[in-house]
Every structure is written in C-alpha cells, then in structure tokens.
C-alpha cells in the first residue's frame, strides 16, 4: 500500500464513516490479483466490494426464503389511480 491509501483510510475515519477494522488475512495471491484487476481498484477497495457482494447475496437469500409468506393487502385499483408525474 502506498502512503496515499493510508491517507484515504484516515480521511474516511475522520469524516465519521463506518468504523474501520484492520485485518491480516492469508489470501490466494492469484485470486486477489484477478479480483483487483476486475474491479480496477486497490486491495482495500476490492475487498470491501467483495464483502458488500457477500452481504447483498445473504440479504437476497433471506428475502427469497420469505417468498409467498408475506400477506400484502394492496388495493391495485387505488394504486393505479394515483396521479402520474
């Protein structure tokens, strides 16, 4: 990492962004490099993007399990009568 990347992380912390946790991980070098090239971003940004994708996938899976279990009472005719922009 360059000094610039640490500076950006420090700036994010100072602006009150999400709390930052420093981690040490043993990652397959080829996988990391391919992911970094695919995102066109640095290591931290690439890992963050990957973690966000995992979080979204878990939320989608949770929503899929609810399919057919929610009882919604929607008046379609009333919703269609709303003024259009």
Secondary structure, 3 states (H helix, E strand, C coil): CCHHHHHHHHHHHHCCCCCCCCCCCCCCHHHHHHHHHHHCCCHHHHHHHHHHHHHHHHHHHHHHHCCCCCCCCCCHHHHHCCCCC
